[in-house]
C-alpha cells in the first residue's frame, strides 16, 4: 500500500511506476504530448484519489522569492 498505490494510480497506463512503503516514483513519457495536458491528467487523478471535488482550487500557504 502507501506511496506505491498512489503513484500506480496516478501513472496508471500512461507510463511506469513502483515503490514500497513511503517511497515510490513513476515516469510518464510525453511522446510528443503537451506537458500541460499531461500535468492536468495527473492533477485530475490526484484529486480523484484523495476524494477532492472537481474544480477545487488551492491556497498558497507561503510566498517565496
PDBQT receptor file of N, H, CA, C and O in Angstrom, charges set to zero:
ATOM      1  N   UNK A   1       0.799  -1.193   0.000  1.00  0.00    +0.000 N 
ATOM      2  CA  UNK A   1       0.000   0.000   0.000  1.00  0.00    +0.000 C 
ATOM      3  C   UNK A   1       0.837   1.249   0.000  1.00  0.00    +0.000 C 
ATOM      4  O   UNK A   1       1.935   1.273  -0.556  1.00  0.00    +0.000 OA
ATOM      5  N   UNK A   2       0.335   2.262   0.607  1.00  0.00    +0.000 N 
ATOM      6  H   UNK A   2      -0.557   2.243   1.059  1.00  0.00    +0.000 HD
ATOM      7  CA  UNK A   2       1.039   3.525   0.777  1.00  0.00    +0.000 C 
ATOM      8  C   UNK A   2       1.353   4.248  -0.514  1.00  0.00    +0.000 C 
ATOM      9  O   UNK A   2       0.511   4.359  -1.405  1.00  0.00    +0.000 OA
ATOM     10  N   UNK A   3       2.579   4.739  -0.600  1.00  0.00    +0.000 N 
ATOM     11  H   UNK A   3       3.263   4.649   0.124  1.00  0.00    +0.000 HD
ATOM     12  CA  UNK A   3       3.013   5.570  -1.722  1.00  0.00    +0.000 C 
ATOM     13  C   UNK A   3       2.930   4.829  -3.050  1.00  0.00    +0.000 C 
ATOM     14  O   UNK A   3       2.620   5.431  -4.078  1.00  0.00    +0.000 OA
ATOM     15  N   UNK A   4       3.206   3.522  -3.036  1.00  0.00    +0.000 N 
ATOM     16  H   UNK A   4       3.458   3.033  -2.201  1.00  0.00    +0.000 HD
ATOM     17  CA  UNK A   4       3.172   2.762  -4.283  1.00  0.00    +0.000 C 
ATOM     18  C   UNK A   4       1.775   2.793  -4.906  1.00  0.00    +0.000 C 
ATOM     19  O   UNK A   4       1.638   2.987  -6.114  1.00  0.00    +0.000 OA
ATOM     20  N   UNK A   5       0.749   2.605  -4.092  1.00  0.00    +0.000 N 
ATOM     21  H   UNK A   5       0.860   2.448  -3.111  1.00  0.00    +0.000 HD
ATOM     22  CA  UNK A   5      -0.630   2.622  -4.607  1.00  0.00    +0.000 C 
ATOM     23  C   UNK A   5      -0.950   3.989  -5.200  1.00  0.00    +0.000 C 
ATOM     24  O   UNK A   5      -1.555   4.074  -6.269  1.00  0.00    +0.000 OA
ATOM     25  N   UNK A   6      -0.552   5.052  -4.521  1.00  0.00    +0.000 N 
ATOM     26  H   UNK A   6      -0.061   4.983  -3.653  1.00  0.00    +0.000 HD
ATOM     27  CA  UNK A   6      -0.797   6.402  -5.025  1.00  0.00    +0.000 C 
ATOM     28  C   UNK A   6      -0.139   6.591  -6.388  1.00  0.00    +0.000 C 
ATOM     29  O   UNK A   6      -0.801   7.012  -7.336  1.00  0.00    +0.000 OA
ATOM     30  N   UNK A   7       1.144   6.289  -6.500  1.00  0.00    +0.000 N 
ATOM     31  H   UNK A   7       1.682   5.947  -5.729  1.00  0.00    +0.000 HD
ATOM     32  CA  UNK A   7       1.868   6.517  -7.754  1.00  0.00    +0.000 C 
ATOM     33  C   UNK A   7       1.341   5.610  -8.863  1.00  0.00    +0.000 C 
ATOM     34  O   UNK A   7       1.217   6.051 -10.006  1.00  0.00    +0.000 OA
ATOM     35  N   UNK A   8       1.032   4.369  -8.556  1.00  0.00    +0.000 N 
ATOM     36  H   UNK A   8       1.132   4.010  -7.628  1.00  0.00    +0.000 HD
ATOM     37  CA  UNK A   8       0.462   3.476  -9.565  1.00  0.00    +0.000 C 
ATOM     38  C   UNK A   8      -0.877   4.012 -10.068  1.00  0.00    +0.000 C 
ATOM     39  O   UNK A   8      -1.190   3.894 -11.252  1.00  0.00    +0.000 OA
ATOM     40  N   UNK A   9      -1.662   4.600  -9.172  1.00  0.00    +0.000 N 
ATOM     41  H   UNK A   9      -1.407   4.696  -8.210  1.00  0.00    +0.000 HD
ATOM     42  CA  UNK A   9      -2.947   5.179  -9.550  1.00  0.00    +0.000 C 
ATOM     43  C   UNK A   9      -2.760   6.406 -10.433  1.00  0.00    +0.000 C 
ATOM     44  O   UNK A   9      -3.486   6.583 -11.411  1.00  0.00    +0.000 OA
ATOM     45  N   UNK A  10      -1.797   7.250 -10.099  1.00  0.00    +0.000 N 
ATOM     46  H   UNK A  10      -1.207   7.107  -9.305  1.00  0.00    +0.000 HD
ATOM     47  CA  UNK A  10      -1.570   8.474 -10.871  1.00  0.00    +0.000 C 
ATOM     48  C   UNK A  10      -1.018   8.180 -12.259  1.00  0.00    +0.000 C 
ATOM     49  O   UNK A  10      -1.442   8.788 -13.241  1.00  0.00    +0.000 OA
ATOM     50  N   UNK A  11      -0.085   7.261 -12.338  1.00  0.00    +0.000 N 
ATOM     51  H   UNK A  11       0.259   6.767 -11.540  1.00  0.00    +0.000 HD
ATOM     52  CA  UNK A  11       0.547   6.940 -13.619  1.00  0.00    +0.000 C 
ATOM     53  C   UNK A  11      -0.358   6.038 -14.458  1.00  0.00    +0.000 C 
ATOM     54  O   UNK A  11      -0.465   6.224 -15.670  1.00  0.00    +0.000 OA
ATOM     55  N   UNK A  12      -1.004   5.068 -13.824  1.00  0.00    +0.000 N 
ATOM     56  H   UNK A  12      -0.917   4.917 -12.840  1.00  0.00    +0.000 HD
ATOM     57  CA  UNK A  12      -1.886   4.097 -14.487  1.00  0.00    +0.000 C 
ATOM     58  C   UNK A  12      -1.240   3.554 -15.749  1.00  0.00    +0.000 C 
ATOM     59  O   UNK A  12      -0.105   3.079 -15.704  1.00  0.00    +0.000 OA
ATOM     60  N   UNK A  13      -1.934   3.615 -16.861  1.00  0.00    +0.000 N 
ATOM     61  H   UNK A  13      -2.856   4.001 -16.897  1.00  0.00    +0.000 HD
ATOM     62  CA  UNK A  13      -1.428   3.046 -18.110  1.00  0.00    +0.000 C 
ATOM     63  C   UNK A  13      -0.622   4.040 -18.949  1.00  0.00    +0.000 C 
ATOM     64  O   UNK A  13      -0.323   3.772 -20.112  1.00  0.00    +0.000 OA
ATOM     65  N   UNK A  14      -0.275   5.174 -18.366  1.00  0.00    +0.000 N 
ATOM     66  H   UNK A  14      -0.518   5.391 -17.420  1.00  0.00    +0.000 HD
ATOM     67  CA  UNK A  14       0.454   6.221 -19.097  1.00  0.00    +0.000 C 
ATOM     68  C   UNK A  14       1.967   6.019 -19.077  1.00  0.00    +0.000 C 
ATOM     69  O   UNK A  14       2.674   6.608 -19.895  1.00  0.00    +0.000 OA
ATOM     70  N   UNK A  15       2.478   5.193 -18.153  1.00  0.00    +0.000 N 
ATOM     71  H   UNK A  15       1.903   4.715 -17.489  1.00  0.00    +0.000 HD
ATOM     72  CA  UNK A  15       3.919   5.020 -18.024  1.00  0.00    +0.000 C 
ATOM     73  C   UNK A  15       4.237   3.901 -17.065  1.00  0.00    +0.000 C 
ATOM     74  O   UNK A  15       3.531   2.894 -17.015  1.00  0.00    +0.000 OA
ATOM     75  N   UNK A  16       5.314   4.080 -16.295  1.00  0.00    +0.000 N 
ATOM     76  H   UNK A  16       5.887   4.898 -16.336  1.00  0.00    +0.000 HD
ATOM     77  CA  UNK A  16       5.741   3.056 -15.351  1.00  0.00    +0.000 C 
ATOM     78  C   UNK A  16       5.840   3.662 -13.953  1.00  0.00    +0.000 C 
ATOM     79  O   UNK A  16       6.128   4.847 -13.787  1.00  0.00    +0.000 OA
ATOM     80  N   UNK A  17       5.591   2.809 -12.948  1.00  0.00    +0.000 N 
ATOM     81  H   UNK A  17       5.357   1.846 -13.083  1.00  0.00    +0.000 HD
ATOM     82  CA  UNK A  17       5.652   3.279 -11.559  1.00  0.00    +0.000 C 
ATOM     83  C   UNK A  17       5.899   2.083 -10.647  1.00  0.00    +0.000 C 
ATOM     84  O   UNK A  17       5.664   0.932 -11.016  1.00  0.00    +0.000 OA
ATOM     85  N   UNK A  18       6.375   2.389  -9.457  1.00  0.00    +0.000 N 
ATOM     86  H   UNK A  18       6.566   3.324  -9.158  1.00  0.00    +0.000 HD
ATOM     87  CA  UNK A  18       6.591   1.345  -8.471  1.00  0.00    +0.000 C 
ATOM     88  C   UNK A  18       7.090   1.937  -7.179  1.00  0.00    +0.000 C 
ATOM     89  O   UNK A  18       7.327   3.141  -7.083  1.00  0.00    +0.000 OA
ATOM     90  N   UNK A  19       7.245   1.097  -6.198  1.00  0.00    +0.000 N 
ATOM     91  H   UNK A  19       7.052   0.119  -6.276  1.00  0.00    +0.000 HD
ATOM     92  CA  UNK A  19       7.751   1.541  -4.909  1.00  0.00    +0.000 C 
ATOM     93  C   UNK A  19       7.318   0.611  -3.810  1.00  0.00    +0.000 C 
ATOM     94  O   UNK A  19       6.804  -0.480  -4.058  1.00  0.00    +0.000 OA
ATOM     95  N   UNK A  20       7.534   1.058  -2.583  1.00  0.00    +0.000 N 
ATOM     96  H   UNK A  20       7.951   1.944  -2.381  1.00  0.00    +0.000 HD
ATOM     97  CA  UNK A  20       7.112   0.296  -1.411  1.00  0.00    +0.000 C 
ATOM     98  C   UNK A  20       7.091   1.228  -0.212  1.00  0.00    +0.000 C 
ATOM     99  O   UNK A  20       7.878   2.171  -0.122  1.00  0.00    +0.000 OA
ATOM    100  N   UNK A  21       6.181   0.950   0.702  1.00  0.00    +0.000 N 
ATOM    101  H   UNK A  21       5.542   0.184   0.630  1.00  0.00    +0.000 HD
ATOM    102  CA  UNK A  21       6.097   1.767   1.915  1.00  0.00    +0.000 C 
ATOM    103  C   UNK A  21       5.873   3.230   1.599  1.00  0.00    +0.000 C 
ATOM    104  O   UNK A  21       4.911   3.601   0.926  1.00  0.00    +0.000 OA
ATOM    105  N   UNK A  22       6.788   4.059   2.101  1.00  0.00    +0.000 N 
ATOM    106  H   UNK A  22       7.569   3.758   2.647  1.00  0.00    +0.000 HD
ATOM    107  CA  UNK A  22       6.645   5.505   1.931  1.00  0.00    +0.000 C 
ATOM    108  C   UNK A  22       7.455   6.047   0.753  1.00  0.00    +0.000 C 
ATOM    109  O   UNK A  22       7.527   7.262   0.568  1.00  0.00    +0.000 OA
ATOM    110  N   UNK A  23       8.073   5.157  -0.054  1.00  0.00    +0.000 N 
ATOM    111  H   UNK A  23       8.015   4.171   0.096  1.00  0.00    +0.000 HD
ATOM    112  CA  UNK A  23       8.887   5.595  -1.186  1.00  0.00    +0.000 C 
ATOM    113  C   UNK A  23       8.309   5.045  -2.482  1.00  0.00    +0.000 C 
ATOM    114  O   UNK A  23       8.019   3.853  -2.577  1.00  0.00    +0.000 OA
ATOM    115  N   UNK A  24       8.141   5.895  -3.467  1.00  0.00    +0.000 N 
ATOM    116  H   UNK A  24       8.377   6.864  -3.390  1.00  0.00    +0.000 HD
ATOM    117  CA  UNK A  24       7.644   5.470  -4.764  1.00  0.00    +0.000 C 
ATOM    118  C   UNK A  24       7.981   6.514  -5.807  1.00  0.00    +0.000 C 
ATOM    119  O   UNK A  24       8.283   7.662  -5.482  1.00  0.00    +0.000 OA
ATOM    120  N   UNK A  25       7.927   6.110  -7.048  1.00  0.00    +0.000 N 
ATOM    121  H   UNK A  25       7.682   5.177  -7.312  1.00  0.00    +0.000 HD
ATOM    122  CA  UNK A  25       8.177   7.030  -8.138  1.00  0.00    +0.000 C 
ATOM    123  C   UNK A  25       7.581   6.505  -9.416  1.00  0.00    +0.000 C 
ATOM    124  O   UNK A  25       7.218   5.332  -9.506  1.00  0.00    +0.000 OA
ATOM    125  N   UNK A  26       7.478   7.359 -10.397  1.00  0.00    +0.000 N 
ATOM    126  H   UNK A  26       7.772   8.312 -10.325  1.00  0.00    +0.000 HD
ATOM    127  CA  UNK A  26       6.929   6.951 -11.670  1.00  0.00    +0.000 C 
ATOM    128  C   UNK A  26       7.379   7.867 -12.782  1.00  0.00    +0.000 C 
ATOM    129  O   UNK A  26       7.902   8.957 -12.548  1.00  0.00    +0.000 OA
ATOM    130  N   UNK A  27       7.164   7.399 -14.003  1.00  0.00    +0.000 N 
ATOM    131  H   UNK A  27       6.740   6.513 -14.193  1.00  0.00    +0.000 HD
ATOM    132  CA  UNK A  27       7.518   8.169 -15.186  1.00  0.00    +0.000 C 
ATOM    133  C   UNK A  27       6.367   8.102 -16.171  1.00  0.00    +0.000 C 
ATOM    134  O   UNK A  27       5.755   7.053 -16.369  1.00  0.00    +0.000 OA
ATOM    135  N   UNK A  28       6.084   9.241 -16.785  1.00  0.00    +0.000 N 
ATOM    136  H   UNK A  28       6.582  10.094 -16.625  1.00  0.00    +0.000 HD
ATOM    137  CA  UNK A  28       5.103   9.290 -17.864  1.00  0.00    +0.000 C 
ATOM    138  C   UNK A  28       5.798   9.945 -19.060  1.00  0.00    +0.000 C 
ATOM    139  O   UNK A  28       6.035  11.153 -19.056  1.00  0.00    +0.000 OA
ATOM    140  N   UNK A  29       6.123   9.148 -20.082  1.00  0.00    +0.000 N 
ATOM    141  H   UNK A  29       5.929   8.167 -20.085  1.00  0.00    +0.000 HD
ATOM    142  CA  UNK A  29       6.760   9.733 -21.267  1.00  0.00    +0.000 C 
ATOM    143  C   UNK A  29       5.795  10.684 -21.985  1.00  0.00    +0.000 C 
ATOM    144  O   UNK A  29       4.604  10.396 -22.097  1.00  0.00    +0.000 OA
ATOM    145  N   UNK A  30       6.302  11.790 -22.456  1.00  0.00    +0.000 N 
ATOM    146  H   UNK A  30       7.269  12.025 -22.365  1.00  0.00    +0.000 HD
ATOM    147  CA  UNK A  30       5.451  12.747 -23.157  1.00  0.00    +0.000 C 
ATOM    148  C   UNK A  30       5.109  12.265 -24.565  1.00  0.00    +0.000 C 
ATOM    149  O   UNK A  30       3.989  12.475 -25.031  1.00  0.00    +0.000 OA
ATOM    150  N   UNK A  31       6.049  11.628 -25.242  1.00  0.00    +0.000 N 
ATOM    151  H   UNK A  31       6.958  11.457 -24.864  1.00  0.00    +0.000 HD
ATOM    152  CA  UNK A  31       5.815  11.122 -26.601  1.00  0.00    +0.000 C 
ATOM    153  C   UNK A  31       5.115  12.154 -27.486  1.00  0.00    +0.000 C 
ATOM    154  O   UNK A  31       4.164  11.833 -28.199  1.00  0.00    +0.000 OA
ATOM    155  N   UNK A  32       5.605  13.410 -27.427  1.00  0.00    +0.000 N 
ATOM    156  H   UNK A  32       6.377  13.670 -26.847  1.00  0.00    +0.000 HD
ATOM    157  CA  UNK A  32       5.058  14.461 -28.263  1.00  0.00    +0.000 C 
ATOM    158  C   UNK A  32       3.813  15.144 -27.704  1.00  0.00    +0.000 C 
ATOM    159  O   UNK A  32       3.301  16.087 -28.307  1.00  0.00    +0.000 OA
ATOM    160  N   UNK A  33       3.324  14.678 -26.558  1.00  0.00    +0.000 N 
ATOM    161  H   UNK A  33       3.741  13.912 -26.068  1.00  0.00    +0.000 HD
ATOM    162  CA  UNK A  33       2.125  15.293 -25.972  1.00  0.00    +0.000 C 
ATOM    163  C   UNK A  33       2.481  16.596 -25.276  1.00  0.00    +0.000 C 
ATOM    164  O   UNK A  33       3.626  16.808 -24.877  1.00  0.00    +0.000 OA
ATOM    165  N   UNK A  34       1.501  17.454 -25.137  1.00  0.00    +0.000 N 
ATOM    166  H   UNK A  34       0.571  17.282 -25.462  1.00  0.00    +0.000 HD
ATOM    167  CA  UNK A  34       1.649  18.732 -24.454  1.00  0.00    +0.000 C 
ATOM    168  C   UNK A  34       1.867  18.462 -22.957  1.00  0.00    +0.000 C 
ATOM    169  O   UNK A  34       1.016  17.842 -22.320  1.00  0.00    +0.000 OA
ATOM    170  N   UNK A  35       2.987  18.914 -22.387  1.00  0.00    +0.000 N 
ATOM    171  H   UNK A  35       3.679  19.418 -22.904  1.00  0.00    +0.000 HD
ATOM    172  CA  UNK A  35       3.249  18.685 -20.960  1.00  0.00    +0.000 C 
ATOM    173  C   UNK A  35       2.144  19.225 -20.052  1.00  0.00    +0.000 C 
ATOM    174  O   UNK A  35       1.868  18.644 -19.003  1.00  0.00    +0.000 OA
ATOM    175  N   UNK A  36       1.511  20.329 -20.445  1.00  0.00    +0.000 N 
ATOM    176  H   UNK A  36       1.735  20.801 -21.298  1.00  0.00    +0.000 HD
ATOM    177  CA  UNK A  36       0.431  20.889 -19.619  1.00  0.00    +0.000 C 
ATOM    178  C   UNK A  36      -0.768  19.946 -19.564  1.00  0.00    +0.000 C 
ATOM    179  O   UNK A  36      -1.424  19.840 -18.527  1.00  0.00    +0.000 OA
ATOM    180  N   UNK A  37      -1.057  19.262 -20.665  1.00  0.00    +0.000 N 
ATOM    181  H   UNK A  37      -0.525  19.348 -21.507  1.00  0.00    +0.000 HD
ATOM    182  CA  UNK A  37      -2.175  18.316 -20.680  1.00  0.00    +0.000 C 
ATOM    183  C   UNK A  37      -1.865  17.091 -19.825  1.00  0.00    +0.000 C 
ATOM    184  O   UNK A  37      -2.748  16.560 -19.151  1.00  0.00    +0.000 OA
ATOM    185  N   UNK A  38      -0.616  16.645 -19.854  1.00  0.00    +0.000 N 
ATOM    186  H   UNK A  38       0.101  17.076 -20.402  1.00  0.00    +0.000 HD
ATOM    187  CA  UNK A  38      -0.210  15.523 -19.001  1.00  0.00    +0.000 C 
ATOM    188  C   UNK A  38      -0.307  15.941 -17.543  1.00  0.00    +0.000 C 
ATOM    189  O   UNK A  38      -0.757  15.164 -16.700  1.00  0.00    +0.000 OA
ATOM    190  N   UNK A  39       0.114  17.169 -17.242  1.00  0.00    +0.000 N 
ATOM    191  H   UNK A  39       0.479  17.800 -17.927  1.00  0.00    +0.000 HD
ATOM    192  CA  UNK A  39       0.005  17.690 -15.883  1.00  0.00    +0.000 C 
ATOM    193  C   UNK A  39      -1.456  17.731 -15.438  1.00  0.00    +0.000 C 
ATOM    194  O   UNK A  39      -1.769  17.348 -14.310  1.00  0.00    +0.000 OA
ATOM    195  N   UNK A  40      -2.351  18.192 -16.311  1.00  0.00    +0.000 N 
ATOM    196  H   UNK A  40      -2.097  18.503 -17.227  1.00  0.00    +0.000 HD
ATOM    197  CA  UNK A  40      -3.775  18.244 -15.975  1.00  0.00    +0.000 C 
ATOM    198  C   UNK A  40      -4.318  16.851 -15.655  1.00  0.00    +0.000 C 
ATOM    199  O   UNK A  40      -5.131  16.694 -14.745  1.00  0.00    +0.000 OA
ATOM    200  N   UNK A  41      -3.871  15.844 -16.401  1.00  0.00    +0.000 N 
ATOM    201  H   UNK A  41      -3.210  15.971 -17.140  1.00  0.00    +0.000 HD
ATOM    202  CA  UNK A  41      -4.288  14.465 -16.152  1.00  0.00    +0.000 C 
ATOM    203  C   UNK A  41      -3.838  14.011 -14.767  1.00  0.00    +0.000 C 
ATOM    204  O   UNK A  41      -4.606  13.390 -14.032  1.00  0.00    +0.000 OA
ATOM    205  N   UNK A  42      -2.594  14.320 -14.415  1.00  0.00    +0.000 N 
ATOM    206  H   UNK A  42      -1.970  14.824 -15.012  1.00  0.00    +0.000 HD
ATOM    207  CA  UNK A  42      -2.061  13.923 -13.112  1.00  0.00    +0.000 C 
ATOM    208  C   UNK A  42      -2.813  14.638 -11.990  1.00  0.00    +0.000 C 
ATOM    209  O   UNK A  42      -3.149  14.022 -10.978  1.00  0.00    +0.000 OA
ATOM    210  N   UNK A  43      -3.077  15.924 -12.163  1.00  0.00    +0.000 N 
ATOM    211  H   UNK A  43      -2.804  16.425 -12.984  1.00  0.00    +0.000 HD
ATOM    212  CA  UNK A  43      -3.818  16.687 -11.150  1.00  0.00    +0.000 C 
ATOM    213  C   UNK A  43      -5.219  16.102 -10.983  1.00  0.00    +0.000 C 
ATOM    214  O   UNK A  43      -5.687  15.928  -9.857  1.00  0.00    +0.000 OA
ATOM    215  N   UNK A  44      -5.886  15.799 -12.086  1.00  0.00    +0.000 N 
ATOM    216  H   UNK A  44      -5.505  15.940 -13.000  1.00  0.00    +0.000 HD
ATOM    217  CA  UNK A  44      -7.237  15.224 -12.040  1.00  0.00    +0.000 C 
ATOM    218  C   UNK A  44      -7.233  13.893 -11.287  1.00  0.00    +0.000 C 
ATOM    219  O   UNK A  44      -8.096  13.644 -10.446  1.00  0.00    +0.000 OA
ATOM    220  N   UNK A  45      -6.259  13.048 -11.595  1.00  0.00    +0.000 N 
ATOM    221  H   UNK A  45      -5.557  13.250 -12.278  1.00  0.00    +0.000 HD
ATOM    222  CA  UNK A  45      -6.164  11.750 -10.918  1.00  0.00    +0.000 C 
ATOM    223  C   UNK A  45      -5.828  11.910  -9.441  1.00  0.00    +0.000 C 
ATOM    224  O   UNK A  45      -6.332  11.165  -8.601  1.00  0.00    +0.000 OA
ATOM    225  N   UNK A  46      -4.975  12.886  -9.124  1.00  0.00    +0.000 N 
ATOM    226  H   UNK A  46      -4.565  13.491  -9.807  1.00  0.00    +0.000 HD
ATOM    227  CA  UNK A  46      -4.616  13.137  -7.724  1.00  0.00    +0.000 C 
ATOM    228  C   UNK A  46      -5.840  13.573  -6.931  1.00  0.00    +0.000 C 
ATOM    229  O   UNK A  46      -6.086  13.073  -5.833  1.00  0.00    +0.000 OA
ATOM    230  N   UNK A  47      -6.601  14.499  -7.486  1.00  0.00    +0.000 N 
ATOM    231  H   UNK A  47      -6.401  14.905  -8.378  1.00  0.00    +0.000 HD
ATOM    232  CA  UNK A  47      -7.796  14.991  -6.795  1.00  0.00    +0.000 C 
ATOM    233  C   UNK A  47      -8.807  13.868  -6.606  1.00  0.00    +0.000 C 
ATOM    234  O   UNK A  47      -9.441  13.772  -5.555  1.00  0.00    +0.000 OA
ATOM    235  N   UNK A  48      -8.959  13.024  -7.611  1.00  0.00    +0.000 N 
ATOM    236  H   UNK A  48      -8.444  13.102  -8.464  1.00  0.00    +0.000 HD
ATOM    237  CA  UNK A  48      -9.876  11.901  -7.520  1.00  0.00    +0.000 C 
ATOM    238  C   UNK A  48      -9.415  10.913  -6.454  1.00  0.00    +0.000 C 
ATOM    239  O   UNK A  48     -10.224  10.417  -5.670  1.00  0.00    +0.000 OA
ATOM    240  N   UNK A  49      -8.109  10.628  -6.425  1.00  0.00    +0.000 N 
ATOM    241  H   UNK A  49      -7.452  11.031  -7.061  1.00  0.00    +0.000 HD
ATOM    242  CA  UNK A  49      -7.545   9.682  -5.453  1.00  0.00    +0.000 C 
ATOM    243  C   UNK A  49      -7.845  10.124  -4.023  1.00  0.00    +0.000 C 
ATOM    244  O   UNK A  49      -8.185   9.309  -3.166  1.00  0.00    +0.000 OA
ATOM    245  N   UNK A  50      -7.713  11.422  -3.782  1.00  0.00    +0.000 N 
ATOM    246  H   UNK A  50      -7.436  12.084  -4.478  1.00  0.00    +0.000 HD
ATOM    247  CA  UNK A  50      -7.932  11.947  -2.435  1.00  0.00    +0.000 C 
ATOM    248  C   UNK A  50      -9.378  12.364  -2.177  1.00  0.00    +0.000 C 
ATOM    249  O   UNK A  50      -9.694  12.879  -1.104  1.00  0.00    +0.000 OA
ATOM    250  N   UNK A  51     -10.253  12.145  -3.152  1.00  0.00    +0.000 N 
ATOM    251  H   UNK A  51      -9.997  11.727  -4.024  1.00  0.00    +0.000 HD
ATOM    252  CA  UNK A  51     -11.672  12.452  -2.975  1.00  0.00    +0.000 C 
ATOM    253  C   UNK A  51     -11.982  13.936  -2.926  1.00  0.00    +0.000 C 
ATOM    254  O   UNK A  51     -12.943  14.353  -2.278  1.00  0.00    +0.000 OA
ATOM    255  N   UNK A  52     -11.172  14.734  -3.608  1.00  0.00    +0.000 N 
ATOM    256  H   UNK A  52     -10.392  14.396  -4.134  1.00  0.00    +0.000 HD
ATOM    257  CA  UNK A  52     -11.390  16.178  -3.621  1.00  0.00    +0.000 C 
ATOM    258  C   UNK A  52     -12.372  16.542  -4.724  1.00  0.00    +0.000 C 
ATOM    259  O   UNK A  52     -12.354  15.923  -5.788  1.00  0.00    +0.000 OA
ATOM    260  N   UNK A  53     -13.229  17.530  -4.496  1.00  0.00    +0.000 N 
ATOM    261  H   UNK A  53     -13.245  18.033  -3.632  1.00  0.00    +0.000 HD
ATOM    262  CA  UNK A  53     -14.213  17.905  -5.511  1.00  0.00    +0.000 C 
ATOM    263  C   UNK A  53     -13.565  18.503  -6.752  1.00  0.00    +0.000 C 
ATOM    264  O   UNK A  53     -12.551  19.197  -6.675  1.00  0.00    +0.000 OA
ATOM    265  N   UNK A  54     -14.171  18.220  -7.887  1.00  0.00    +0.000 N 
ATOM    266  H   UNK A  54     -14.995  17.656  -7.949  1.00  0.00    +0.000 HD
ATOM    267  CA  UNK A  54     -13.696  18.752  -9.155  1.00  0.00    +0.000 C 
ATOM    268  C   UNK A  54     -13.776  20.274  -9.137  1.00  0.00    +0.000 C 
ATOM    269  O   UNK A  54     -14.749  20.839  -8.638  1.00  0.00    +0.000 OA
ATOM    270  N   UNK A  55     -12.770  20.931  -9.671  1.00  0.00    +0.000 N 
ATOM    271  H   UNK A  55     -11.979  20.471 -10.076  1.00  0.00    +0.000 HD
ATOM    272  CA  UNK A  55     -12.770  22.388  -9.745  1.00  0.00    +0.000 C 
ATOM    273  C   UNK A  55     -12.266  23.068  -8.481  1.00  0.00    +0.000 C 
ATOM    274  O   UNK A  55     -12.169  24.294  -8.429  1.00  0.00    +0.000 OA
ATOM    275  N   UNK A  56     -11.945  22.280  -7.467  1.00  0.00    +0.000 N 
ATOM    276  H   UNK A  56     -12.023  21.284  -7.509  1.00  0.00    +0.000 HD
ATOM    277  CA  UNK A  56     -11.425  22.851  -6.215  1.00  0.00    +0.000 C 
ATOM    278  C   UNK A  56     -10.079  23.519  -6.501  1.00  0.00    +0.000 C 
ATOM    279  O   UNK A  56      -9.267  22.991  -7.261  1.00  0.00    +0.000 OA
ATOM    280  N   UNK A  57      -9.853  24.660  -5.900  1.00  0.00    +0.000 N 
ATOM    281  H   UNK A  57     -10.512  25.089  -5.283  1.00  0.00    +0.000 HD
ATOM    282  CA  UNK A  57      -8.580  25.348  -6.072  1.00  0.00    +0.000 C 
ATOM    283  C   UNK A  57      -7.849  25.396  -4.738  1.00  0.00    +0.000 C 
ATOM    284  O   UNK A  57      -8.450  25.268  -3.671  1.00  0.00    +0.000 OA
ATOM    285  N   UNK A  58      -6.561  25.581  -4.825  1.00  0.00    +0.000 N 
ATOM    286  H   UNK A  58      -6.072  25.686  -5.691  1.00  0.00    +0.000 HD
ATOM    287  CA  UNK A  58      -5.738  25.630  -3.629  1.00  0.00    +0.000 C 
ATOM    288  C   UNK A  58      -5.475  27.049  -3.171  1.00  0.00    +0.000 C 
ATOM    289  O   UNK A  58      -5.805  28.014  -3.861  1.00  0.00    +0.000 OA
ATOM    290  N   UNK A  59      -4.882  27.161  -2.010  1.00  0.00    +0.000 N 
ATOM    291  H   UNK A  59      -4.614  26.377  -1.450  1.00  0.00    +0.000 HD
ATOM    292  CA  UNK A  59      -4.491  28.442  -1.456  1.00  0.00    +0.000 C 
ATOM    293  C   UNK A  59      -3.009  28.384  -1.111  1.00  0.00    +0.000 C 
ATOM    294  O   UNK A  59      -2.556  27.482  -0.407  1.00  0.00    +0.000 OA
ATOM    295  N   UNK A  60      -2.274  29.347  -1.611  1.00  0.00    +0.000 N 
ATOM    296  H   UNK A  60      -2.642  30.080  -2.183  1.00  0.00    +0.000 HD
ATOM    297  CA  UNK A  60      -0.833  29.387  -1.329  1.00  0.00    +0.000 C 
ATOM    298  C   UNK A  60      -0.619  29.606   0.167  1.00  0.00    +0.000 C 
ATOM    299  O   UNK A  60      -1.182  30.525   0.763  1.00  0.00    +0.000 OA
ATOM    300  N   UNK A  61       0.203  28.747   0.757  1.00  0.00    +0.000 N 
ATOM    301  H   UNK A  61       0.661  28.001   0.273  1.00  0.00    +0.000 HD
ATOM    302  CA  UNK A  61       0.474  28.847   2.192  1.00  0.00    +0.000 C 
ATOM    303  C   UNK A  61       1.548  29.873   2.503  1.00  0.00    +0.000 C 
ATOM    304  O   UNK A  61       1.495  30.543   3.534  1.00  0.00    +0.000 OA
ATOM    305  N   UNK A  62       2.523  29.994   1.613  1.00  0.00    +0.000 N 
ATOM    306  H   UNK A  62       2.566  29.450   0.775  1.00  0.00    +0.000 HD
ATOM    307  CA  UNK A  62       3.599  30.957   1.842  1.00  0.00    +0.000 C 
ATOM    308  C   UNK A  62       4.126  31.411   0.479  1.00  0.00    +0.000 C 
ATOM    309  O   UNK A  62       4.031  30.685  -0.510  1.00  0.00    +0.000 OA
ATOM    310  N   UNK A  63       4.669  32.594   0.445  1.00  0.00    +0.000 N 
ATOM    311  H   UNK A  63       4.746  33.185   1.249  1.00  0.00    +0.000 HD
ATOM    312  CA  UNK A  63       5.218  33.105  -0.790  1.00  0.00    +0.000 C 
ATOM    313  C   UNK A  63       6.744  33.144  -0.641  1.00  0.00    +0.000 C 
ATOM    314  O   UNK A  63       7.283  33.713   0.308  1.00  0.00    +0.000 OA
ATOM    315  N   UNK A  64       7.411  32.524  -1.603  1.00  0.00    +0.000 N 
ATOM    316  H   UNK A  64       6.973  32.061  -2.374  1.00  0.00    +0.000 HD
ATOM    317  CA  UNK A  64       8.863  32.502  -1.577  1.00  0.00    +0.000 C 
ATOM    318  C   UNK A  64       9.393  33.324  -2.750  1.00  0.00    +0.000 C 
ATOM    319  O   UNK A  64       8.834  33.314  -3.847  1.00  0.00    +0.000 OA
ATOM    320  N   UNK A  65      10.486  34.033  -2.485  1.00  0.00    +0.000 N 
ATOM    321  H   UNK A  65      10.940  34.040  -1.594  1.00  0.00    +0.000 HD
ATOM    322  CA  UNK A  65      11.137  34.778  -3.565  1.00  0.00    +0.000 C 
ATOM    323  C   UNK A  65      10.513  36.069  -3.759  1.00  0.00    +0.000 C 
ATOM    324  O   UNK A  65      10.932  36.833  -4.629  1.00  0.00    +0.000 OA
TER     325      UNK A  65
